[in-house]
Amino acid sequence: MISKFLSKLKSILFKSEVTPETPLKKEKKAAKSAKTKTKTKTKTKAVNSKKNIETLTTLPGVGAKSAKALYEAGFKTTKAVIAADEKDLLAVSGVGINLVKKLKKLK
């Protein structure tokens, strides 16, 4: 009971300080909603990248690890991998000469 009285008294005495806090709460809510939108965009990008990586595994000799390495190196599609130079493919970690030979047979 005393704590309720004191809190009410504080709100009456310090009314000028209480009013600026309410817009800050609204700004925080707006920031939270912006974060939620960013998370959904990130999830969509993650889903697309997973699909692209799975597509790269359809190439002969390309497994999950090498597909991920190729994707991260900038080869987003199977066409990009097939059209790439041997030197560029060998520069990707996890891609060896045997894999490059298999991919070059596809041309």
Salt bridges, closest charged atoms under 4 A:
none
